[in-house]
Amino acid sequence: MTDPSATKSFLEQTVSLMSSAAGYMRLPAIASTGIAAVLTALLYFKQKALIYPSNVPPNARTDVPRPSQYNFRDYEELIIPTNDGEKLSAFYIRGPRGGPNSKLTVLMFHGNAGNIGHRLPIARMLIAASGCNVFMLEYRGYGISTGEPDEAGLNIDAQTALDYLRDRAETRDHKIVVYGQSLGGAVAIRLVAKNQSTANISGLILENTFLSMRKLIPSIMPPAKYLAYLCHQVWPSDSLIPSIKVPTLFLSGLQDEIIPPIHMKRLHDLSRAPIKVWKPLPGGDHNSSVVEEGYFEAIAEFLERLMDEEKKEKE
């Protein structure tokens, strides 16, 4: 078993790496009114490159840390085909076999930069805190997955991951909790809204995600606030979350410098989930929320509550 202090150090390194990449989303305010044409072109023609910087940080497409580098022993490295011809990289990492949450798998979707290997310290902390299994999917165009990322494609990728877990003999009877950070939160919301009535989805965990991409533009690109209608990568989480009826945990870094925390608060208020938990992280910014005190404890308590509810329903 890895030393907890070493895992914490790995997690802090991950935060530092992602923080250096996060600045890519926040474009500087441009005072001149003569750049309307440039902004229009950026928003319409270059928005995929801005929203999905899969090459950030450098070598993110080729340098993907592997579970063995973090002393995981019980895991699989997978390549999963999509129905539109792409091949997606994934890690399936098992928690303690026979443990209380050995039949619970967290399906993890990461933010808009980096790759799944960069989030392995988060997976380790999740397993250490709750004993769950973790399935980490790499979007198309990220890491060693094929293709180019866009909203439609990432939604196919998320569905591919869920279908894989439902079809796999080992996991078809598992309870699934979908967990998304930042852009991954939008991916998670869409997946749960579409599948909650047919899949074994027991819960949803959201961290520092946004209402919609159009509503985020005024914060990350202030001069373009009147051009938000040009954004065709919409991610309309605010219109989808009221339909979600599974328990939901909201993890909000109150110092988020990329996505204003009001986005998370509004998503919480719009939610009609039978159980919804609000966990503010007073010192957490967009990427450092995972190292805030109480982050993984909140997830562990949420998962325990879900499993307790499952037991009550069976009695």
C-alpha positions in Angstrom: 0.0 0.0 0.0 1.4 3.4 -0.9 2.3 5.8 1.8 -0.6 8.3 2.2 1.8 11.2 2.3 3.3 10.1 -1.0 -0.1 9.9 -2.6 -0.8 13.4 -1.3 2.4 14.6 -2.9 1.4 13.0 -6.2 -2.0 14.8 -5.9 -0.3 18.1 -5.3 1.9 17.6 -8.4 -1.2 16.9 -10.4 -2.8 20.1 -9.2 0.3 22.1 -10.1 0.3 20.6 -13.6 -3.4 21.2 -14.2 -3.2 24.7 -12.8 -0.5 25.6 -15.3 -2.8 24.3 -18.1 -5.9 26.0 -16.8 -4.7 29.4 -17.9 -5.3 28.3 -21.5 -9.0 28.7 -21.0 -8.9 32.1 -19.5 -8.1 34.5 -22.4 -6.9 38.0 -21.6 -9.4 40.9 -21.9 -8.7 42.9 -25.0 -9.6 46.6 -24.6 -9.7 47.6 -28.3 -13.1 47.5 -29.9 -11.4 46.9 -33.3 -11.0 43.1 -32.6 -14.7 42.1 -33.1 -13.9 40.3 -36.3 -11.0 38.4 -34.6 -13.2 37.4 -31.7 -16.0 36.3 -34.0 -13.5 34.1 -35.9 -12.1 32.7 -32.7 -15.5 31.8 -31.3 -16.9 30.3 -34.4 -13.9 28.6 -36.1 -11.4 28.0 -33.3 -13.7 27.2 -30.4 -12.9 23.5 -30.4 -9.2 24.3 -30.0 -10.0 26.6 -27.2 -12.4 24.4 -25.4 -10.6 21.1 -25.9 -6.8 21.8 -25.5 -5.8 18.1 -25.6 -2.2 19.0 -26.3 -1.9 21.0 -23.0 0.3 20.5 -21.1 3.1 19.7 -23.6 3.3 16.0 -24.6 -0.2 15.3 -23.1 -1.0 13.2 -26.3 2.0 10.9 -25.9 3.1 11.0 -22.3 0.4 9.3 -20.4 1.3 8.1 -16.9 0.3 4.4 -16.3 -1.2 2.9 -13.1 2.0 1.0 -12.4 3.8 4.3 -11.9 1.5 4.9 -8.9 1.9 1.4 -7.5 -1.5 0.2 -8.5 -1.5 -3.6 -8.7 -5.1 -4.6 -9.6 -5.9 -2.8 -12.8 -6.4 -3.2 -16.6 -5.3 -0.9 -19.4 -8.0 -1.0 -22.1 -8.7 0.1 -25.6 -12.4 0.4 -26.2 -14.0 0.9 -29.7 -16.8 3.4 -30.2 -19.7 2.9 -32.6 -18.3 5.6 -34.9 -14.9 4.0 -35.4 -12.7 5.6 -32.7 -10.6 3.7 -30.2 -10.6 5.0 -26.6 -8.0 4.4 -23.9 -9.2 3.6 -20.5 -8.1 2.3 -17.1 -10.2 0.0 -14.9 -8.7 0.1 -11.4 -10.1 -2.2 -8.7 -10.6 -1.3 -5.1 -10.1 -4.0 -2.3 -11.8 -7.2 -3.5 -14.6 -8.3 -1.1 -14.7 -4.8 0.5 -18.0 -3.1 1.3 -17.9 -1.1 -1.9 -16.4 -3.7 -4.2 -19.6 -3.7 -6.2 -19.5 0.0 -6.8 -17.7 1.6 -9.7 -17.0 5.3 -10.1 -17.0 6.3 -13.8 -14.6 9.3 -14.0 -14.6 12.1 -16.6 -11.8 14.6 -16.4 -11.5 18.3 -17.3 -10.6 19.8 -20.6 -6.7 19.6 -20.5 -4.3 16.8 -19.7 -5.1 13.1 -19.8 -6.3 10.2 -17.6 -2.8 9.4 -16.4 -2.6 12.9 -14.9 -5.6 12.0 -12.7 -4.3 8.7 -11.3 -3.5 10.3 -7.9 -7.2 11.3 -7.7 -8.2 7.7 -8.4 -5.9 6.5 -5.7 -7.4 8.9 -3.2 -10.9 7.8 -4.2 -10.1 4.2 -3.7 -8.3 4.9 -0.4 -11.2 6.9 0.9 -14.1 4.6 -0.1 -12.8 1.3 -1.4 -14.7 1.7 -4.7 -13.5 0.7 -8.2 -12.6 3.4 -10.6 -13.1 3.4 -14.4 -11.2 6.2 -16.1 -12.1 7.0 -19.7 -10.0 9.0 -22.1 -12.0 11.2 -24.5 -11.3 11.0 -28.3 -8.4 13.2 -29.3 -6.9 13.1 -25.8 -4.0 11.0 -24.6 -3.6 8.0 -26.9 -7.3 7.9 -27.9 -8.0 8.4 -31.6 -10.1 11.1 -33.2 -10.8 14.8 -32.6 -12.8 16.1 -29.6 -16.1 17.9 -29.9 -19.4 17.9 -28.0 -21.1 15.2 -30.0 -18.0 13.0 -29.9 -17.4 13.3 -26.2 -21.1 12.3 -25.6 -20.5 9.2 -27.7 -17.4 8.4 -25.7 -19.3 8.7 -22.4 -22.0 6.4 -23.6 -19.4 4.0 -24.8 -17.9 3.9 -21.3 -21.2 3.3 -19.6 -22.2 0.6 -22.1 -18.9 -1.1 -21.6 -19.5 -1.3 -17.8 -23.0 -2.5 -18.3 -21.9 -5.2 -20.8 -18.8 -6.4 -18.9 -19.4 -9.5 -16.8 -17.5 -8.2 -13.9 -19.3 -4.9 -13.7 -22.7 -5.4 -15.2 -24.3 -5.7 -11.7 -22.2 -2.9 -10.1 -23.8 0.3 -8.9 -22.3 3.1 -11.0 -21.6 6.6 -9.7 -20.7 9.1 -12.5 -18.1 11.7 -11.4 -17.1 14.7 -13.5 -14.7 17.6 -13.0 -15.1 20.9 -14.9 -15.8 19.9 -18.6 -16.2 16.3 -17.3 -19.1 17.5 -15.2 -21.0 18.6 -18.3 -20.2 15.2 -19.9 -21.5 13.5 -16.7 -24.7 15.5 -16.6 -25.6 14.6 -20.2 -24.8 10.9 -19.7 -26.9 10.6 -16.5 -29.8 12.6 -17.9 -30.0 10.2 -20.8 -29.4 6.9 -19.0 -30.7 7.2 -15.5 -33.9 5.2 -16.2 -32.1 2.3 -17.9 -28.7 2.0 -16.3 -27.5 1.1 -12.8 -26.6 4.7 -12.1 -26.8 5.3 -8.4 -25.3 8.8 -8.1 -23.7 11.8 -9.7 -20.7 13.8 -8.4 -19.9 17.2 -9.9 -16.9 19.4 -9.3 -16.4 23.0 -10.5 -18.5 22.7 -13.7 -20.5 25.3 -15.6 -24.1 26.1 -16.5 -23.4 26.0 -20.2 -20.5 27.0 -22.4 -22.4 30.0 -23.7 -23.0 31.3 -20.2 -19.3 30.7 -19.3 -17.9 32.8 -22.2 -18.4 36.2 -20.5 -16.1 35.0 -17.7 -13.3 33.4 -19.8 -13.5 35.8 -22.8 -15.1 39.1 -21.5 -14.9 41.0 -24.8 -16.8 38.3 -26.5 -19.8 38.2 -24.2 -22.1 39.6 -26.9 -21.0 36.9 -29.3 -21.7 33.9 -27.1 -24.5 32.9 -29.5 -21.8 31.9 -31.9 -20.6 29.1 -29.6 -21.8 25.8 -31.2 -20.2 23.7 -28.4 -23.1 24.3 -26.1 -23.0 21.8 -23.2 -26.4 22.9 -21.8 -26.1 21.5 -18.3 -28.5 24.0 -16.8 -31.3 22.7 -19.0 -30.5 19.0 -18.3 -29.9 18.9 -14.6 -33.5 19.5 -13.5 -34.4 16.2 -15.2 -31.8 14.2 -13.1 -33.4 12.1 -10.4 -30.4 10.4 -8.9 -28.6 11.6 -5.7 -26.1 14.3 -6.6 -23.0 15.7 -4.8 -21.8 19.2 -5.7 -18.2 20.0 -4.9 -17.5 23.7 -5.3 -14.2 25.5 -5.0 -15.2 29.0 -3.9 -12.0 30.5 -5.3 -12.5 29.1 -8.7 -10.8 31.5 -11.1 -12.0 29.9 -14.3 -15.6 29.0 -13.7 -17.4 31.4 -11.3 -18.7 29.5 -8.3 -22.1 30.9 -9.0 -22.4 28.4 -11.8 -22.1 25.5 -9.4 -24.5 27.1 -6.9 -27.1 27.6 -9.7 -26.7 24.0 -10.9 -27.4 22.9 -7.3 -30.5 25.1 -7.0 -31.8 23.8 -10.4 -31.3 20.2 -9.3 -34.4 18.2 -8.3 -32.5 15.2 -7.1 -34.1 13.4 -4.2 -30.8 13.7 -2.3 -28.5 16.6 -3.1 -25.4 17.5 -1.1 -23.7 20.9 -1.3 -20.0 20.8 -0.3 -18.3 24.2 -0.5 -14.5 24.2 -0.5 -13.6 27.7 0.8 -9.9 27.7 -0.4 -10.3 25.6 -3.5 -9.6 27.1 -7.0 -10.4 25.5 -10.3 -7.8 22.7 -10.0 -6.8 22.7 -6.3 -10.2 21.8 -4.9 -9.1 18.1 -4.8 -6.5 19.0 -2.1 -8.9 20.9 0.1 -9.7 19.4 3.5 -12.9 17.4 3.3 -13.0 16.8 -0.4 -12.5 13.0 -0.4 -14.3 12.7 2.9 -17.3 14.3 1.3 -17.2 11.8 -1.6 -16.8 8.8 0.8 -19.7 9.9 2.9 -21.8 10.4 -0.2 -21.0 7.0 -1.5 -21.7 5.4 1.9 -25.1 7.2 2.0 -25.9 5.8 -1.5 -25.1 2.3 -0.5 -27.1 2.6 2.7 -30.1 3.8 0.7 -29.6 0.8 -1.6 -29.7 -1.6 1.4 -32.8 0.0 2.8 -34.6 -0.4 -0.5 -33.8 -4.1 -0.5 -35.0 -4.7 3.0 
